[in-house]
Amino acid sequence: MQSENFSDAALIVLGHGTTLNDQSATPVRQHAAELHRRKVFAEVRPAFWKQEPHIKKVLAENTAPRVFIVPFFISEGYFSTEVIPAELGFQFPDNLKLKTKYSELTYCRPVGSHDLMTTVILARAKEVAEQFPFPSTPKPANTTLLIAGHGTGRNANSRKTVERQVELIRALKVYAEVGAVFMEEEPFIKGCWQNVITKNIIVVPFFISDGLHAVEDIPVLLGEPERIVKERLAAGQPTWRNPTERDGKRIWYSASVGTEPLLADVILERVREAAK
């Protein structure tokens, strides 16, 4: 793809943010720093909806003639396509450009619904299997890949993003089976290994950060005692031991997709799409 010149443009990587967990902001800062290092844009800044630096403050400080806002969200869901665009003056998906006194603002589509996320998920699954080859590295042909999402009744697109990735990866015929599991919707993460035929299972959390859901809630749903998970967390240890056996099945659990270095390229693709 031909690279457009963004030397006059500012990029804002926009995360949800929270004051409850320090890890929540890490991926946003990580990828903003990487894209700053590449010197593609005049300026690259992280911003958040629920913590500092707040998106409205960052926009108010901007002087670049073009500004691209990329929502670093896992799906085209409630916050990324309804709450935040409306608050900033956009209408998703019909009107994603806005003129201000100094700039033209462009609101891009969220990173999580990009088809490149397939590559990100596969990279995460391969990495955890090779990092913990016990008793040997599981062969994909003998392994079930489960993509773990949050799931919510508030916005159906939250689920669709995960199911879309299941379809794309299943079509590649790399793994014996590929499925979606959710925290708050069926099929549930809890007990998911009982419905899997293969001995080997790799679970990839389709979450933006290694926050409370990824490091606490999902390991407990995968059968770890809550007390042990909290003890490991307090000691700064991984809350899941790879692989862990459940009813004769071996389960590998990867880091969240949001911290995968390839996400910087997904952010860049979202800007290129919007610029076209």
N, C-alpha and C positions, 0 to 999 in steps of 0.2 A: 504494500500500500504506500502510495506517495505521501511523504511527510509534509504537512503544511507548516509554514513558519509561524511559531507562537512566541516569537521574541518580544512582541508588544503586549502579550497577554499575561494575566495573572491566573493561577490555578488555585482554587480552594478545595481541599479535600475535607468533606463535611461528614463528621461522625455524630452519632447520637449523644454519646458521653453520659457519664453518671458520676455522682459524688460518692457512690457506694463501693466502687471497685477501681483501684488504680490501673489494673490491666486493661480496662475497657478502652482507654485512649491510645494504648500502645501501637496497634496496627495503623491507625490514622497518622500518628507522628512518624512511624517507621517509613511508610510509603511516601509521605510528603517530603521527608528528608532525602529519600532515594531520588525522587523526581527533581528536587532542588539540585542535587548533585549532578544530574544529567544536563543541566543548563538548557532545557528545552523552552522553558517559560521565563519571562522577566522576573516573576516572583511565584513562589509556591508557599502556601500557608495552610496549616491545619486549622480547622474550626469545628465547633460543636454546637449542638442544640441544647444540651442540658448542663454544660460546664464551660469554664473559660478555656481559651478565648471564644466568646460567643459569636455565632455567625453574623449577627447584625452589627456587632462591633467591628469585626474584621472587614465586612463590606463597607462600613462607614469610613474606615481608614484607607480604603483602596483608591488609587489614582490611575490605574492602568486603563487604557481605552477599551480593552476587552477583558472580561472576567468569566471564567468557566467554573461552575460549582458542580463538583462530582459527589453525589451522595454515596458515602461508603457504608451502604446498607446491603443486607443479604438478599432482599427481595423488593419488588415493587409493592410495598405494603403500606400500612396505615400511616406511618410517619413520613416515609420517603416520597410518597405520591399524593398524600392528602394534607396532613398537618403542616409540614414544613414548606412545601411550595406555596400553599395558600397564605401562610404568614409572611412569606417573602414577596408576595405579589404575583406569583406565577399560577398558571392553571395547567395541571398535569393531565393528559399529555398534549393538550391542544395549543397552549401558549407558553413556550419555554424560553422566550426572550423578553428582555425588559430593558428599556432605555432609562438611564439616570442622567444627572447633570454632567457627569464625567465619563460614563462608561456604558457599554452594552453588556448586560449580564445574560449569561446562558446557563440554564439549569439542565444538567445532563441526566441520563437515565442511571439508576443505581448499578453498582458494579456486579452485584450478585446474580442478576438475570442475564448477564452476558454469556454467550456460548463458550468463551474462553475458560469459563469456570470449570468446564469438563477437564481441561488440562490441569487445572489447579487441584481438583479432587484426586485425579489419578496420581499426581506428583506426591500428594500427602499420603495416599495409601501405599505407594511404592516405598516411600521414605521410611515409614514406620515398620514395614515388613522387613526391610533390609537392615534397619538399625537394631532390631531385636529378633535375630534369626534362631529362635528356639522352638523345637530342637533343630530346625533348619528353616531357611526362608520359605514361607508358604508360596506355592506356585499359584498364580492367579486362576488357572484352569481348575484348581481344587479349592477355590476360596470364594466365599460370598462377600460382596461389598455392600455394606449398609450405610446410606447417607442419613445422618441424624439431624432433623430440623426441629424447630420449636413447635410450629403449628399453633394456630389461633383461630377462634371463631370470629375475630374482628375483621379479618381481611383474608379472602380466599387465595389471593395471590401469594401469600406467605408459603402456602403448601405447594402451589403450582410450580414455584421456582425449583423446589427439591425434586418434584416428580418429573419435571422437564430434564433435569440432569440424569435421573435414573434412566429415562428413555434414551438419551444420547449415549450414555456409557453402555447400556445394555446392547445397543445396536453395534457397538465396537466388538462385541463377543470376546472380551478380554477375560472377564471373570465368569465363574460358573453360574452365578446369579447376582443380580443387582436389585436392591430394594430401598424403599424409603421407610424410615421410622421416625416417630415424633414424640415430643415430651407431653403435649396436651391434646393430641388427636390420635385416632387409630390410623394405621397400626402403631401401637405404643412401643417405645424403647424398652420399657420394663418387660422382661421375659422374652425379648425378641429372638434370642438364640434358640429357643425351643421350637421355633417354626422353620429353622434353617436346616437343610439337608447336609451340607458340607461340614467337615470337622473344623475347618479354618474360617474365621469371620474377621473382617476388618471393618471397624466402625469409624467413619470420618464425620466429625461434627461440622455441619454447615452453618457455622456461626462466625461472626466478624472477629470476635476476640476470645482469648482464653480467659473469659470472665467466669462468674459464678455458675452459670448454666453448664459451661464446658468442663470446668475443673471440679465442681462439686456435685451438681444435680445429676448429670448424666452418669458419672461413675457409680453413684448410688442406685440409679435406675438399672444399671448393668449388674447390680447385685453386690457391690461393695458395701460393707456396713458403714453407716453414716459417721460413726465414731472414728473409725480408722481413716476415712477420707479427711475428716477435720484434723486429726492428729498429723497426718502426712502434710496437709496444707500448712499447718502451723509450723512444722519443722522445715518447710521449704522444699519438700520432696514431691515428686510426681504423685498425683492422687490415684493413678492407675498403674499397675504393674503389667508390662507387656511381655509375653501374652499371659492372660489369666484364664484359667480353665473353669468352665461352667457346664455341668452335666455332660462331660466328655467332649465338649467343644472348646477350641482355643480362640480367645478373643483378643485381637490387637485393637488399640484405640489411639488414634492419631491426634496431633494438635489441630486446632481450628483452622479452617481454610483462610481466615482473614490475615494471618501472619505469614502466609506463603509469599516469598519474594516475587513470584510471577504476578501478584496483584497490582504491582506498579504498572505493568504493561496493560492490564485491564483498564485501569484508570485512564491511561493515555488513549486507549482505543475509544473509550466513552467520549473523550474530548474530540477526537478526530471525527467521530460520527456526528456529533452535535455541530461541529464546524462546517460540515458538508451541507 
